[in-house]
Amino acid sequence: MSTGETKETAVYTHGHHESVLRSHRWRTAANSAAYLIGELRPGMSVLDVGCGPGTITADLAELVAPGGRVTAVDAARDVLEQAAEYVRERGPADAVTFATADVHALDFPDDSFDVVHAHQVLQHVGDPVQALREMRRVCRPGGIVAARDADYAAMTWYPAEPGLDEWLGLYRRVARANGGEPDAGRRLLSWARAAGFTEVASSATAWCYATAEETLWWSSLWADRTTASAYASLATDAGHATPADLTAIGQAWHRWGASPDAWFSVLNGEILARA
């Protein structure tokens, strides 16, 4: 998922390394948009902002079938191509349209969609309030603007691993230096009110990785992301960390993931805002 750069300059901290997309492809409407599912009906039109590799997009298309349509947008054309290929293989391809877009200035008329959805997007943009204003503008009166974002400061794990403490502090520094807000989850309600919404339902749910398979997957992708992704380059190029620091953090992820007691929880804030 990416949002690109605008006059409200922000850099997508994660980039699109395989380790990032490995995580994004795991996401489904059930595990990442359950708070929205009850609002969806056949025939609805949905805008999926920052769609990434398209796994949630395809689920949304199924949930508004028959008769519904999803427009999936992202700033990264190569990721859109992957999403389009995924939807072609899985379906329903004829119900999904793809386009590049900037969430700060969406290229759609007012009142275009019944639902506007953004998953893990607002933490990466330069002006989340303006992004929500745009999402509200293109949503029909009475429609729903839905957003869900992680809150890094609220992430927690066991057993204790000092290297993961280093990882969390480093990630938050890098994300903020890039113009984003890594603790976005707790801010969604405030941002929505600042964007002009008066009817907002706010909630929180968590991803939890607790089996040996889950913690190995989670630790491996973060070890790879820390040492080999765009995030790693951003961290070292800006002087936030040295390559040796990143190697040590990657090793800490592997140590933690090898523990039979490993457990990790990611808190996500959510909003359903009525346009």
C-alpha positions in Angstrom: 0.0 0.0 0.0 1.3 3.4 -0.9 0.2 6.9 -1.1 3.0 8.7 -2.9 4.2 12.2 -2.5 2.2 15.4 -2.8 2.7 19.0 -1.7 2.0 17.6 1.8 5.3 15.6 1.2 5.4 12.2 2.7 7.5 9.1 1.8 5.9 5.7 2.0 8.2 4.3 4.7 7.8 0.6 3.9 8.3 0.6 0.1 7.3 -2.4 -1.9 10.0 -5.0 -1.0 8.9 -8.6 -1.1 8.9 -8.7 2.7 6.3 -5.8 2.7 4.1 -7.4 0.1 4.4 -10.7 2.0 2.6 -9.0 4.9 0.1 -7.1 2.7 -1.0 -10.3 0.8 -2.0 -11.9 4.1 -4.7 -9.3 4.6 -8.3 -10.0 4.0 -11.6 -8.3 4.7 -12.2 -10.8 7.5 -8.9 -10.1 9.3 -8.5 -6.4 8.3 -11.9 -4.9 7.6 -14.3 -6.8 9.8 -15.6 -3.5 11.3 -16.8 -2.5 7.8 -18.3 -5.8 6.6 -21.7 -5.2 8.2 -22.1 -1.9 6.3 -21.7 -3.5 2.8 -24.6 -4.5 0.6 -25.0 -5.9 -2.9 -24.9 -3.2 -5.5 -22.8 -0.7 -3.6 -19.9 1.2 -5.2 -16.7 1.2 -3.2 -13.5 3.1 -3.5 -10.5 1.2 -2.0 -7.8 3.7 -1.4 -4.2 2.4 -1.2 -5.3 -1.0 -2.3 -1.8 -2.5 -2.4 -1.7 -6.1 -3.8 -5.5 -6.3 -3.9 -6.4 -9.0 -1.4 -8.8 -6.9 0.5 -10.0 -5.3 -2.7 -11.1 -8.7 -4.1 -13.0 -9.5 -0.8 -14.8 -6.1 -1.0 -15.9 -6.9 -4.6 -17.3 -10.2 -3.5 -19.1 -8.5 -0.5 -20.9 -6.0 -2.8 -21.8 -8.6 -5.4 -24.0 -8.9 -7.3 -24.2 -5.6 -9.0 -21.6 -3.8 -6.9 -18.3 -2.3 -8.2 -14.9 -1.5 -6.6 -12.5 1.1 -7.8 -9.1 0.3 -6.4 -6.4 3.0 -6.4 -2.8 3.3 -5.3 0.0 5.7 -6.1 2.4 2.8 -7.1 1.7 1.6 -10.6 3.7 -1.7 -10.2 1.6 -2.6 -7.2 -1.6 -1.9 -9.1 -0.4 -4.3 -11.8 0.1 -7.0 -9.2 -3.4 -6.2 -7.7 -5.0 -6.4 -11.1 -3.3 -9.8 -11.8 -4.5 -11.1 -8.5 -8.1 -10.1 -9.1 -8.0 -11.5 -12.6 -6.9 -14.9 -11.2 -9.3 -14.9 -8.3 -12.2 -12.8 -9.5 -14.5 -11.0 -9.8 -12.3 -9.1 -12.3 -15.2 -7.5 -14.1 -16.3 -5.8 -10.9 -13.0 -4.1 -10.2 -11.4 -1.1 -11.8 -7.8 0.1 -11.1 -6.3 3.5 -11.3 -3.4 5.5 -9.9 -4.4 8.2 -7.4 -3.3 10.6 -4.7 -5.5 10.5 -1.6 -4.9 14.2 -1.0 -6.5 15.1 -4.3 -8.7 12.2 -5.6 -9.5 12.4 -9.3 -13.2 11.6 -8.9 -16.3 13.8 -8.9 -18.1 14.6 -5.7 -20.5 12.0 -4.3 -19.1 9.2 -6.5 -19.1 6.2 -4.1 -21.3 4.6 -1.4 -18.2 3.5 0.6 -14.7 4.9 0.7 -12.2 2.6 2.4 -8.5 3.0 3.4 -6.6 0.3 5.2 -3.2 1.3 6.7 -3.0 4.4 4.6 -3.5 7.5 6.8 -0.3 6.7 8.8 1.8 7.3 5.7 0.3 10.5 4.3 1.5 14.0 4.7 -1.9 15.4 5.7 -4.4 12.8 7.0 -7.1 15.4 7.7 -7.0 16.5 4.0 -7.0 12.9 2.9 -10.2 12.3 5.0 -11.7 15.5 3.5 -11.1 14.1 0.0 -12.5 10.7 1.0 -15.6 12.5 2.4 -16.0 14.6 -0.8 -16.1 11.6 -3.1 -18.5 9.7 -0.8 -22.2 10.1 -1.4 -24.4 11.7 1.3 -25.2 9.1 3.9 -22.3 6.9 2.7 -19.5 5.5 4.8 -15.8 6.5 5.0 -13.9 3.7 6.7 -10.3 3.8 7.8 -8.1 1.4 9.9 -4.6 2.1 10.9 -2.1 0.4 13.3 -0.7 2.2 16.3 2.9 1.4 16.7 3.4 2.7 20.2 0.6 0.3 21.3 2.2 -2.8 19.8 3.3 -5.3 22.5 5.1 -8.6 22.6 6.5 -11.4 24.7 9.1 -12.4 25.7 11.1 -9.2 26.2 13.7 -8.6 23.5 15.8 -5.4 23.8 16.4 -5.5 20.0 12.7 -5.1 19.4 12.6 -2.1 21.7 15.3 -0.7 19.4 13.3 -1.6 16.4 10.1 0.2 17.6 11.9 3.4 18.5 13.8 3.4 15.2 10.7 2.7 13.1 8.8 5.6 14.8 11.7 8.0 14.2 12.0 7.0 10.5 8.3 7.2 9.8 7.9 10.6 11.4 11.0 11.9 9.5 9.3 10.7 6.3 6.2 12.8 7.1 4.0 10.1 8.5 2.4 9.3 11.9 3.2 5.8 13.1 0.8 6.1 16.0 -2.1 6.8 13.7 -4.6 4.4 15.2 -5.3 6.5 18.3 -5.7 9.6 16.1 -8.3 8.5 13.6 -11.3 9.8 15.5 -9.6 13.2 16.0 -8.6 13.4 12.4 -12.1 12.5 11.3 -13.6 15.3 13.4 -11.1 17.8 12.1 -12.1 16.7 8.5 -15.7 17.7 9.2 -17.3 14.4 10.1 -19.9 14.7 12.9 -21.1 11.1 13.0 -18.1 8.8 13.7 -18.1 5.4 15.2 -14.6 4.6 16.6 -13.3 1.1 17.5 -10.2 -0.9 17.8 -9.2 -4.5 17.0 -5.9 -6.3 17.0 -3.9 -8.7 14.9 -2.3 -11.3 17.2 0.5 -13.7 16.2 0.7 -16.5 18.7 1.3 -19.8 17.0 4.8 -21.0 16.0 3.9 -20.6 12.4 2.6 -17.1 12.8 5.4 -15.7 14.9 8.0 -17.2 12.6 6.3 -15.5 9.6 6.0 -12.2 11.4 9.5 -12.2 12.7 11.0 -13.2 9.4 9.3 -10.6 7.4 10.3 -7.9 9.8 13.8 -9.1 9.9 13.9 -8.9 6.1 12.2 -5.5 6.1 14.6 -4.1 8.6 17.7 -5.2 6.6 16.7 -5.2 2.9 13.7 -3.0 2.1 13.3 0.7 1.3 12.7 1.3 5.0 16.3 0.0 5.6 17.7 2.5 3.0 15.7 5.3 4.5 16.9 4.6 8.0 20.6 4.5 7.0 20.5 7.3 4.4 19.0 9.7 6.9 21.4 8.7 9.6 18.9 7.1 11.9 20.8 3.9 12.0 23.9 2.2 10.7 23.8 -1.0 8.7 25.3 -2.8 11.7 22.3 -1.5 13.8 19.9 -2.9 11.3 21.7 -6.2 11.2 21.5 -6.4 15.0 17.7 -5.6 15.0 17.2 -8.2 12.3 18.9 -10.8 14.4 16.8 -9.8 17.4 13.7 -10.4 15.3 14.9 -13.9 14.5 15.8 -14.6 18.2 12.4 -13.5 19.3 10.6 -15.5 16.6 12.4 -18.7 17.6 11.1 -18.6 21.2 8.3 -21.1 21.8 6.6 -18.5 23.9 6.6 -15.8 21.2 3.5 -13.6 21.1 2.9 -10.3 19.3 -0.1 -8.0 19.1 -0.8 -5.1 16.8 -3.5 -2.7 17.9 -5.4 -1.1 15.1 -7.7 1.9 15.4 -10.8 2.1 13.2 -13.4 4.6 12.2 -16.7 4.4 10.4 -17.6 8.0 9.5 -20.9 8.9 7.9 -20.6 11.4 5.0 
